[in-house]
Amino acid sequence: MTLITSENTCLARLKRRRKLWLKVHLWLGLLFGIYLAVIGLTGSILAFYPEIDEWLTPELLIVNPPSPNAEYKPLADIFSASVTAMPSQAKQAFAVYPRNAEAAFRIRYAMPIRTDATEFWEVSVDPYTTKVLGKRLRWSNDQIFPTTFIDFTFILHYSLLLGERGGLVVSIIGALTIISVLTGLIVWWPLTGKWTQALTIKRKASVERLTFDIHKTGGIYLAAVLLPVLFSGIYITVPKHVVPVVELFSPVTYRYWFKSLPNPVMPSLVMVDAAAIANSLYPGGRIQVIYGATQPTSTFTVCKDGIKHAASLLHRRCVVLDRYSGKILDIDDPTIGTAGEVFTQWQWSLHSGQVFGMFGRILVCLSGLCCPLLFVTGVVRWVHKRRVNHRAIRGNS
């Protein structure tokens, strides 16, 4: 008898605590759920942004290989061709290598238009012929809205169109959403051990019960993907706030902290030189992107993919170079990095889902699509409970 009473007391105490967590979960969802829905929906689009961008602008981003085994022209010739399409004051800021045989080579330029404003243009080049396919204005830092759909989606996803502080706002929403997910797990946990009911949706139930089951059960299955995606998004957006926390457990280097040492007697290298140095360090794989050096202290960063190693699932390596001497300042390589460095190197691949290939990208896309669904079902559930409570109060009055 004493044992049963003790169990009932413990269960009652857990239920009281769960009511508290339910309130936290409810108000976080009501206050920030709409923003998470926007971030999730745009994230779903960005999971397949290369394909979407090519579909929207095939005349700039799609090429026809002259033969099945055709080779690209020399890299220097491709860059030289792009230079002819831009004014002399434009600086090479970013280069995107073709992702497959039908994709164009893209070089992004930063072109100052005023002392406080810069336009970012992208020149597309056929890598088989070095023919310039055209150019487009991606965005200008003095405008709120970018000129392309993909860039608009990117900025809406990472900053909610709130400017420089938008990234911090999105990161705070991400952190609060992690708390909301964790409180949701606490509220969901079946105190009476009815696991089958907690993990399934009762299809023939009423609309109200079906809505509740979709929110509850969908949230549980989504949590396994959503939690790492949320954290990695915070890291990508505000690494300067995350890296110090990681360093409490393990040393970390972050490639954007490195600077080139200006040398008045030594001319700057160019992207072709940076690519050659990275290829000499990692002969295998293929280059994905090159981050250009647009400022005197900027560095080159070359990222390659397809570098397989038995000790790591990550196939991406990034090399940071001094723009003048070509000295290697940092390497993102999970096979030689510290635990903290490996942890941070995983974040982009987890956020994009690319570490698991197409399957990972689909998972990330679905998790983003579920965010609006969870918000809507949560609001519907809240409205329904309010109506029930109001009816009960009226009936007792």
N, C-alpha and C positions, 0 to 999 in steps of 0.2 A: 504493500500500500504506500509506504514511504517512497519507494522507487518511482511509482507512477506519479505521485504528487510532485516529486523533484523534476521529472521529465516534463510534466505539464507547466511547471514554473519556468523552466528553461525555454520551452517552446513559446510561452507567452512573452518572455523577455526578448527573444529573437524577433517575434512578430512586431513588438513595439519599435525595435531598432529598424526593422525593415520599413515601417511607416515613415521614419525619418529619412531614410535613403530614398524612398519613393518620392518624397517632397523635393529632395535635391534633384533627382532624376527628372521630375516633372518640370520644374522651373528652368532648369538648364535647357531642356528641350523646347519649352515655350519661348524662351528669350533668344536662343541662338540657333534653333532648329532650321529656321528659314535660311540663315546664312550657310549652315552646313549643307542644306539642300542645293544651294547654288554652287558651293565649292565641290560637292560630290558630282553634280551633273556635269560641270565643266571638266572635272577630272576624268570622267568617263569619256568625254570627247577627246581629251588630250592623250588618253591611252593609245589612240590610233591617229594621232595628229599627222604623221608623215603621209599616211594613205589619204586622209581627208584633204590635206593641203594639195596633194598631187591631183586628186579628183576635181578640186575646185579650180586649179590653174594648170591644166595639162600642157598648155602651150609653152609654159615656162619651166616646168619641172619634169616633163617626160621626154625622153629621146628614143630614137630608133637605132639600135646597134647595127652597124653595117654587116656584121656576120656573127654567128653564134660565139665564136672565140675571139672576137675583136678586142684589141688592147687599147687602153687610154693613151692619149698623147702625153708627152712629158709634163710633169706637174708645173714646171716653170712656164711652159707655153700656155697652160690653162690660166694661170694667174695673170700672165701678161695680157691675155685676151680680155680678161675682166677689167683690167686697168683702163683700157681704151674706152670703156663705157661710162667712166666716172670722171668728174673734174679732178684736177691735180691735187686739190686740198683734201680730198677724201682719203681716209685711212682704212686699211684693211683691219677689220675688227673680229671677224669670225669666218670660218670656212667649214662647210658641211660636205663631206664626201658622199658620192652616190651610194644609196643603201642597197641598190641592186643594179643589174645591167641596163635597165630602162630608165634610171633616174639621172637627172642632170647634176652637174657640179655647181655648188652655190657658194658665192663669196659675199659676205656682208661688209658694207662700208659705213663708217661713221663720218658724216660730213657736217662740219660746223656751219650754221647759217647765221648765227649771232654769237656774241660772247657767252650768252646764257642758254643757247638752244642748239641741239644737234639732231640732224635727221639720220635715220638708219635705212640705207638702201641695200637691196640684195640683187646681185647680178647672177644670172643663170648662164652656164656655159656647157655646151655639148662636149663631154670629155673625149669623144672619138674624133672630133673635127676641130675643136677649139672655137667653134662658132658661138658667138654671143646670142643666146635665145631671147634675151630681153632683160629688163630690170624692173623692180617695183619698190615703192616706198613702203617699208614695213611699219615704221612709226617715227614719231618725233617726240622728244622729251618735253616739249612745251605744249603738248596736246593731251587731253584726257583719253581720247579714244584712238586706238591704232587704226590703220587703214585696211588691214587684212583680218579675215574672220579668225584665223588661228591665233594671231597676236592678241586680238581682243579677248579670245577665250583664255589665253595664257594669263593676261594681266587681270582679268576678272577672277581667275582661279587663285592667283598668288597674292593679289592685293585688293580685290573687290573694287577696283577702280578708285582707290583712296589715296593714290600717290605714294610717296616715299614711306609713309607710316603704315600703309596698307598691309605690308608684309608682317609687321608686328601684330596688327589687329587680327589677321588671319591665323597667326601662330597662337595667339591667346584663345581664339575660338577653337582651334585644334586641341589645345591643352584642356579647355573646359569640356570639349566633346569626349576626350579620353576619360575624364572624370564621370561624364554622363554614361558612357559605355560601361565603366566599372560599377557604377551604382545600379545600372540596369541588370548587370550580372547578379548583384546581391539581391535585388528585388525578385529576379527570376528564379533564384535557387530554390528548389522544392524542399521545404522544411519537413514535409511529411513523407518524402521519399518517392513521390509519384513521378518518376523520371519519364516514363512513356508519355504521360500527359504534358509534361513540360517541354518535350522535344518534338511534338507533333502538332499538326493543325487539324482541328475537328471540322471537316469540310461541310457536314450537314447541319452545322450549328446555325444560330441566328446571325444576322448581319453584325450585331454588336460583338458577339463572341468571336466570330470569324475575324473581325477587325483586330480584336485583342490578340488572338492567336498569331495573326500575321506579324503584328508588331513585336510580340514577345519572342516567338520562335525565330522569325527572320532576323531579329537583332542578335540572337545567340549565335546563329550560324555565321552571321556577318562579322561578329566581333573578332574572329580569328584572323580575318583579312584587314578589317578596318583599323584595329589597334596599331599594327606595324606601319600601315599606310599613313595614319595620322601622325605618329611620332616622326617618321621619316620626312613628312611634309614640314613639320616644325624645324627639323634640322636643316633642310634645304633652304628654308626661308630665312631663318635667323641663326645661322651656325655660330655666330660669335657669342650667343647666349647658351648654346647647347654644348659646344666643345669644352668650355671650362668645367662643366658638370662631368663630362666623360673623363676629363683629365684627373678627376678625383680618384678614379679607379685605375687608369692606365694612361701613359703618355700618348699625346695626339699631335700630329702636325696637320695643318690645313693649308692647302695649296694656294688659296687666295691671299694668304698673309705674306707670301714671299714677294720680294721686290728686286728689280734689276738695279745694278749699280752703274749709274751713268758714267760714261767714259768719253771725254771730249775728243780724244784722238782715235776712237774706235767706232766705226759706223755700226748701225744696228743691223742685226740679221733680219731676214725676211721669213715668211711662213714656209717657204720651200726649204730653207736651211733648218728650221725647227723640225720639219717633217723628216728630213734626212737623219738628224740626230736621234729622233725617237725610233726610226726604223733600224738604225744601227744597234740600239739598245735592245729592241724587241723585233727581230727580223720577221717573226710570224704574224699572223692576224692581218687586220686591215685598219687603217686610220678611219675614225668616225668624224672627229671634229678637231679644229685647231682654233684656240683662243688667241687672237692677235694682241700685239702690244701697241696700244694707241697713245700711251703716255710715257714720258721719259723713264719712269721707274716701273712700268708695267712689265710683266713677264709673258713669255709664250707658254702655252699649255697644249700639249698634243695628247689626245686620248685615242687609244686603239682598242679594238674589240677582237674577239676570236682567238685570244692568246690562252690556250688551254694548259692547265697544270693540274696534276693529280691531287695536289694539296688544297685546291680551292674550286668552288663552284663558280666564282666570279671570273669572267674572261676579259674584263675591262682593265686596262692599265693607262694611267695618265702620267705624263712626264712634264715637269715644270722646268723651264730654261731661262737663264739670264739672256736678255735680248741683245746684249753686246758681246759677251764672251762665249755664249753658248753653253756655259757651265750648267750642269744639272743641279738644280736647287732642291728638288723634291720628287719623289716617285710614289704614286698610289699603286701599290702592289700588295695584295693580301697575302702573298706567300712569304714576304719578308717584313711586313709591318708588325707593329705592336698590336695587342688585343684591341686597344682603343682605336687605332688606325683602321684595323680590319672592320670594326664595328661601324665606323663612320663611312667607310668605303662601300658598305652594303646598302646604305640608306637610299641613294639614288636608284639603284637597281631594284630595291624593294618597292619604292614609291611608284616607279614606272611599271613594275611587274616584269621587266625585261630579263631579270635573272632566271626566270623560269620559262622564257620564250613566249610563244603565242598563248600558252595556257595561263601564264602569269598575267599577261596583258588583259586577257578576258576576265580573269578574276578581279583585277583592279577596276576594270570597266563596270562589272556587275556590282561591285561594292559601292561605286559612286552612284549608280542608278538606284541602289537601294536606299540611299540617304533621303531623297525626297519621299520615298515610300514610307520610311520610318517616321518622318516628320508628319506626314498627312495622317497616317494611322494613329499616331500618338495624339494629335490634336482631336481627331474624331472620337477617340476613346475618352479623352478628357471632357469634351463637350457632352458626351453621353452620360458620364458619371455625374456631371454637374446637374443635368436635367433630372436624373434619378434622385439626387440629394434634395433638389428643390421640391420635387413631388413629395418626398418623405416629410420634409419640413411643413409643407402645406397640409398634408394629411394629419399631422400631429397638432396643428394649430387650431 
